[in-house]
Amino acid sequence: MGLETVRELEEWDRAIDELINQYLSQEFRGPKDFSDFEPSDLVAHAQEFIDYSQIEKGLSANTISGYHLSLIRYLDFLDELGINSPDSVTRDALVTFAARLQDQEGYNLSPRSTAGAFSAVRMFHRFMVMEGYAETDPASILKSARITMRIPRALNYEQVDRLLNAPGGDKKGVRDRLILEMLYATGMRISELVGLNLSDIDISERLVMCHGKGGKWRIVPFGKPAQNTLETYLKEVRPRLACRWSGNALILNMYGGRLTRNGGWKIIKDHARTAGIENLVTPHVLRHTFATHLLEGGANLVVIQELLGHASISTTQIYTEVTREHLLDVYRRTHPRA
């Protein structure tokens, strides 16, 4: 697989991830599931496409969620136009839908989220042709929405401190602080953190085995503050939350089950609001901050690539753009002829 192909796949993966997060952070008053629509050929084929993507293609749960949410909005749009069969979808309808995705009075999605949503729609139409449900693919003549490589947003040190100190001292506060500490200390994705089991943690060595995308795993170190919070959580909090269905999950919700990705995102947003930085925080912001602060501290780019679990160094190189301002500031303050 070529470098550009790897980079493109990673970008699509980020697009799906951002798409889900934008849906979660916005109030969508339309249908929430395929069952909310009147029965039609399009609705039935959409469910088949999701099943095919999940069972036969083996796509990740995150990608499936992105496809599902995209198709719900697409079907809702087509329903407004009175379109309920595959061959009734026109090129003009697709162009209008693509425009609505980014329209401020429409769904107001970012370019990356728009690309992820439209990718799901294109593959849905391709699937219907492949299965013989449609004679033509109206999406095939449209170019894919281009993803703009944006510089990741990172928090400064003072903002990180405010966020990490936002949780209280009760059992929920300790659990929430552990989530924030571990995300910043390791650069893990929220989905990777909530997927951890007790056996994935080596407290004495301060190491965590992180199960990443595509079945890959990596070992990531974490610092003393995260270790202290983890020890408190395991000794004083997790035993009080655990129940017979907790299993080996490390991070538990308040009912004793494994915390979900959406639950983790809500916790991050709640504490960001308390810290007064809600508008700066996304599910990946601590991951981006982790990488940026390492790079500013002099860490090697290849090391950061390994810690983040990036398949390609080109994906990690975007963080060099983030630190350019920092490097210029250091140069101007330290070089005698700056």
C-alpha positions as CSV (number, residue, x, y, z in Angstrom):
1,M,0.0,0.0,0.0
2,G,1.5,3.3,-1.1
3,L,2.2,6.3,1.2
4,E,-0.6,8.4,-0.3
5,T,-3.1,5.5,0.1
6,V,-2.2,5.0,3.7
7,R,-2.5,8.7,4.4
8,E,-5.9,8.9,2.5
9,L,-7.3,6.0,4.6
10,E,-6.2,7.6,7.8
11,E,-7.8,10.9,6.7
12,W,-11.1,9.1,5.9
13,D,-10.9,7.5,9.4
14,R,-10.5,10.9,11.0
15,A,-13.4,12.2,8.8
16,I,-15.7,9.5,10.1
17,D,-14.6,10.1,13.7
18,E,-15.2,13.9,13.4
19,L,-18.5,13.3,11.7
20,I,-19.8,11.3,14.6
21,N,-18.6,13.9,17.1
22,Q,-20.2,16.7,15.3
23,Y,-23.5,14.8,15.2
24,L,-23.2,14.1,18.9
25,S,-22.5,17.8,19.7
26,Q,-25.4,19.1,17.6
27,E,-29.1,18.8,18.1
28,F,-30.6,16.8,15.2
29,R,-34.4,16.9,15.3
30,G,-34.9,14.4,12.5
31,P,-35.1,10.6,12.5
32,K,-32.6,8.8,14.8
33,D,-32.8,5.3,13.2
34,F,-33.9,3.6,10.0
35,S,-37.0,2.4,11.9
36,D,-38.2,6.0,12.2
37,F,-38.8,6.2,8.4
38,E,-41.8,4.9,6.5
39,P,-40.9,1.5,4.9
40,S,-39.4,1.9,1.5
41,D,-36.9,0.3,-0.8
42,L,-34.2,2.9,0.0
43,V,-34.6,2.3,3.8
44,A,-34.4,-1.4,3.4
45,H,-31.3,-1.2,1.2
46,A,-29.7,1.2,3.6
47,Q,-30.1,-1.4,6.4
48,E,-28.7,-4.1,4.1
49,F,-25.7,-1.8,3.3
50,I,-24.9,-1.3,7.0
51,D,-25.2,-5.1,7.6
52,Y,-22.9,-5.8,4.6
53,S,-20.3,-3.2,5.8
54,Q,-20.3,-4.7,9.3
55,I,-20.5,-8.4,8.7
56,E,-19.0,-9.0,5.3
57,K,-16.5,-6.2,5.1
58,G,-15.7,-6.2,8.8
59,L,-15.5,-2.4,9.2
60,S,-14.9,-1.0,12.6
61,A,-17.8,0.0,14.9
62,N,-16.8,3.6,14.6
63,T,-17.0,3.5,10.8
64,I,-20.3,1.8,10.9
65,S,-21.7,4.4,13.3
66,G,-20.5,7.1,10.8
67,Y,-22.1,5.4,7.9
68,H,-25.3,4.9,9.9
69,L,-25.6,8.5,10.9
70,S,-24.8,9.8,7.4
71,L,-27.4,7.6,5.7
72,I,-30.1,8.7,8.2
73,R,-29.5,12.3,7.2
74,Y,-29.4,11.3,3.6
75,L,-32.6,9.4,3.7
76,D,-34.3,12.2,5.6
77,F,-33.2,14.6,2.9
78,L,-34.5,12.4,0.1
79,D,-37.8,12.0,2.0
80,E,-38.2,15.7,1.9
81,L,-37.9,15.5,-1.9
82,G,-40.4,12.6,-2.1
83,I,-37.7,10.2,-3.3
84,N,-38.1,6.6,-1.9
85,S,-36.6,4.3,-4.6
86,P,-32.9,4.0,-5.8
87,D,-33.5,4.9,-9.4
88,S,-35.4,8.0,-8.5
89,V,-32.2,9.6,-7.0
90,T,-30.8,12.2,-9.4
91,R,-27.5,13.9,-9.8
92,D,-29.1,17.2,-8.9
93,A,-30.4,15.7,-5.6
94,L,-26.9,14.5,-4.7
95,V,-25.4,17.9,-5.5
96,T,-28.0,19.6,-3.3
97,F,-27.4,17.2,-0.4
98,A,-23.6,17.8,-0.6
99,A,-24.3,21.5,-0.5
100,R,-26.6,21.2,2.5
101,L,-24.0,19.3,4.5
102,Q,-21.8,22.4,4.7
103,D,-24.5,25.0,4.5
104,Q,-24.7,27.0,7.8
105,E,-28.4,26.8,7.6
106,G,-28.2,23.1,6.8
107,Y,-26.1,20.6,8.7
108,N,-23.1,23.0,9.0
109,L,-20.5,20.3,8.9
110,S,-16.8,20.9,8.5
111,P,-15.1,19.9,5.2
112,R,-13.7,16.8,6.7
113,S,-17.1,15.7,8.1
114,T,-18.7,16.5,4.8
115,A,-16.2,14.3,3.1
116,G,-16.9,11.4,5.5
117,A,-20.7,11.8,5.1
118,F,-20.6,12.0,1.3
119,S,-18.2,9.0,1.2
120,A,-20.8,6.9,2.9
121,V,-23.5,8.0,0.4
122,R,-21.2,7.2,-2.6
123,M,-20.6,3.7,-1.2
124,F,-24.3,3.2,-0.5
125,H,-25.1,3.9,-4.2
126,R,-22.3,1.6,-5.4
127,F,-23.6,-1.1,-3.1
128,M,-27.1,-0.8,-4.6
129,V,-25.8,-1.2,-8.1
130,M,-23.6,-4.1,-7.2
131,E,-26.7,-5.9,-5.6
132,G,-28.9,-5.1,-8.6
133,Y,-31.2,-2.7,-6.6
134,A,-30.4,0.2,-8.9
135,E,-29.5,0.3,-12.6
136,T,-27.2,3.4,-12.4
137,D,-25.0,5.1,-9.8
138,P,-25.8,8.8,-9.8
139,A,-22.9,9.5,-7.4
140,S,-20.3,8.0,-9.7
141,I,-20.0,11.1,-11.8
142,L,-19.5,13.4,-8.8
143,K,-16.0,13.9,-7.4
144,S,-15.3,13.0,-3.8
145,A,-15.3,16.0,-1.5
146,R,-11.8,16.9,-0.7
147,I,-10.5,16.8,2.8
148,T,-8.6,19.8,3.9
149,M,-5.6,18.9,6.1
150,R,-6.2,21.1,9.1
151,I,-3.6,21.8,11.7
152,P,-4.8,20.0,14.9
153,R,-5.9,22.3,17.8
154,A,-3.9,21.9,21.0
155,L,-4.4,23.3,24.5
156,N,-1.7,25.3,26.2
157,Y,-0.3,24.2,29.5
158,E,-2.5,26.4,31.6
159,Q,-5.6,25.1,29.9
160,V,-4.5,21.5,30.4
161,D,-4.1,22.2,34.2
162,R,-7.6,23.7,34.3
163,L,-9.1,20.8,32.6
164,L,-7.4,18.1,34.7
165,N,-8.3,19.9,37.9
166,A,-12.0,20.3,36.9
167,P,-13.3,17.0,38.4
168,G,-14.2,16.8,42.0
169,G,-12.9,14.5,44.7
170,D,-15.9,12.1,44.9
171,K,-15.9,8.7,43.2
172,K,-17.1,10.1,39.9
173,G,-14.6,12.9,40.1
174,V,-11.7,10.4,40.6
175,R,-12.9,8.3,37.7
176,D,-13.3,11.4,35.4
177,R,-9.8,12.7,36.4
178,L,-8.4,9.3,35.5
179,I,-10.0,9.6,32.0
180,L,-8.5,13.1,31.5
181,E,-5.1,12.2,32.9
182,M,-4.7,9.1,30.8
183,L,-5.8,10.7,27.6
184,Y,-3.3,13.5,28.1
185,A,-0.5,11.2,29.4
186,T,-0.8,8.6,26.6
187,G,-2.3,10.3,23.6
188,M,-4.8,7.5,23.3
189,R,-8.1,7.9,21.4
190,I,-11.2,7.9,23.6
191,S,-12.3,4.7,22.0
192,E,-9.0,3.1,22.9
193,L,-9.2,4.2,26.5
194,V,-12.7,2.9,27.2
195,G,-11.7,-0.4,25.5
196,L,-8.9,-1.0,28.0
197,N,-9.1,-4.0,30.4
198,L,-7.4,-4.3,33.8
199,S,-4.8,-6.7,32.3
200,D,-3.8,-4.0,29.8
201,I,-2.3,-1.9,32.6
202,D,1.1,-2.3,34.3
203,I,0.9,0.2,37.2
204,S,4.4,-0.4,38.6
205,E,6.1,0.0,35.2
206,R,3.6,2.8,34.2
207,L,2.8,1.1,30.9
208,V,-0.4,0.5,29.1
209,M,-1.1,-1.9,26.2
210,C,-3.3,0.1,23.8
211,H,-5.4,-1.8,21.2
212,G,-5.6,0.5,18.2
213,K,-7.4,0.5,14.9
214,G,-7.1,-2.4,12.5
215,G,-6.3,-4.9,15.3
216,K,-2.9,-3.3,16.0
217,W,-1.6,-2.8,19.5
218,R,1.2,-0.6,21.0
219,I,2.7,-0.1,24.4
220,V,2.6,3.5,25.7
221,P,4.1,4.8,28.9
222,F,2.3,7.2,31.3
223,G,3.6,9.5,34.0
224,K,3.5,9.7,37.8
225,P,0.4,11.9,38.1
226,A,-1.6,9.5,36.0
227,Q,-0.2,6.6,38.0
228,N,-1.3,8.2,41.3
229,T,-4.8,8.8,40.0
230,L,-5.0,5.2,38.6
231,E,-4.0,3.7,41.9
232,T,-6.6,5.8,43.8
233,Y,-9.3,4.7,41.2
234,L,-8.4,1.0,41.5
235,K,-8.2,1.0,45.3
236,E,-11.1,3.3,46.2
237,V,-13.4,3.8,43.3
238,R,-13.6,0.9,40.9
239,P,-14.5,-1.6,43.7
240,R,-17.5,0.6,44.6
241,L,-18.7,0.8,41.0
242,A,-18.1,-2.8,40.0
243,C,-20.9,-5.3,39.7
244,R,-21.3,-8.8,38.1
245,W,-21.4,-7.4,34.6
246,S,-18.3,-5.2,34.9
247,G,-16.0,-7.9,33.6
248,N,-12.4,-6.8,33.2
249,A,-13.2,-3.3,32.0
250,L,-10.9,-0.7,33.4
251,I,-13.1,2.4,33.1
252,L,-16.6,1.8,34.4
253,N,-19.7,4.0,34.2
254,M,-21.7,4.8,37.3
255,Y,-23.9,1.7,36.8
256,G,-20.9,-0.7,36.8
257,G,-20.7,-1.3,33.0
258,R,-17.9,-0.5,30.6
259,L,-17.9,3.2,29.8
260,T,-18.9,3.9,26.2
261,R,-17.1,6.2,23.8
262,N,-20.1,8.5,23.8
263,G,-20.1,8.5,27.6
264,G,-16.4,9.4,27.6
265,W,-16.9,12.2,25.2
266,K,-19.7,13.7,27.4
267,I,-17.5,13.6,30.4
268,I,-14.7,15.5,28.6
269,K,-17.2,18.1,27.4
270,D,-18.7,18.5,30.9
271,H,-15.3,19.2,32.5
272,A,-14.2,21.4,29.6
273,R,-17.3,23.5,30.3
274,T,-16.3,23.7,34.0
275,A,-12.8,24.7,33.0
276,G,-14.1,27.5,30.7
277,I,-12.6,25.9,27.5
278,E,-15.6,24.1,26.1
279,N,-15.2,25.7,22.7
280,L,-11.6,24.5,22.4
281,V,-12.2,20.9,23.3
282,T,-12.9,18.0,20.9
283,P,-12.6,14.2,21.6
284,H,-9.1,14.3,20.1
285,V,-7.9,17.5,21.6
286,L,-5.9,15.8,24.4
287,R,-4.4,13.5,21.8
288,H,-3.3,16.5,19.7
289,T,-2.1,18.3,22.8
290,F,-0.1,15.2,23.9
291,A,1.7,15.1,20.5
292,T,2.2,18.9,20.4
293,H,3.7,19.2,23.9
294,L,6.0,16.2,23.2
295,L,7.3,17.8,20.0
296,E,7.7,21.2,21.8
297,G,9.7,19.4,24.5
298,G,12.1,18.0,21.9
299,A,10.7,14.5,21.3
300,N,11.6,12.8,18.0
301,L,8.9,12.7,15.4
302,V,9.3,8.9,14.9
303,V,8.8,8.3,18.6
304,I,5.6,10.4,18.6
305,Q,4.4,8.4,15.5
306,E,4.9,5.2,17.5
307,L,3.2,6.5,20.6
308,L,0.2,7.7,18.6
309,G,0.0,4.5,16.5
310,H,0.1,6.3,13.2
311,A,0.8,4.0,10.2
312,S,2.5,6.7,8.3
313,I,5.0,9.4,9.4
314,S,3.3,11.8,7.0
315,T,0.2,11.8,9.4
316,T,2.4,12.7,12.3
317,Q,4.2,15.4,10.4
318,I,1.2,17.7,10.6
319,Y,2.2,18.4,14.2
320,T,5.4,20.2,13.0
321,E,3.0,22.9,11.7
322,V,1.6,23.3,15.2
323,T,4.9,23.9,16.8
324,R,6.2,26.3,14.2
325,E,5.1,29.3,16.2
326,H,6.7,27.9,19.3
327,L,10.0,27.3,17.5
328,L,10.0,30.8,16.1
329,D,9.3,32.2,19.6
330,V,12.2,30.1,21.1
331,Y,14.5,31.3,18.3
332,R,13.7,34.9,18.8
333,R,14.2,34.7,22.5
334,T,17.5,32.8,22.4
335,H,19.4,33.5,19.3
336,P,21.8,36.5,19.7
337,R,21.1,37.8,16.2
338,A,17.4,37.0,16.0
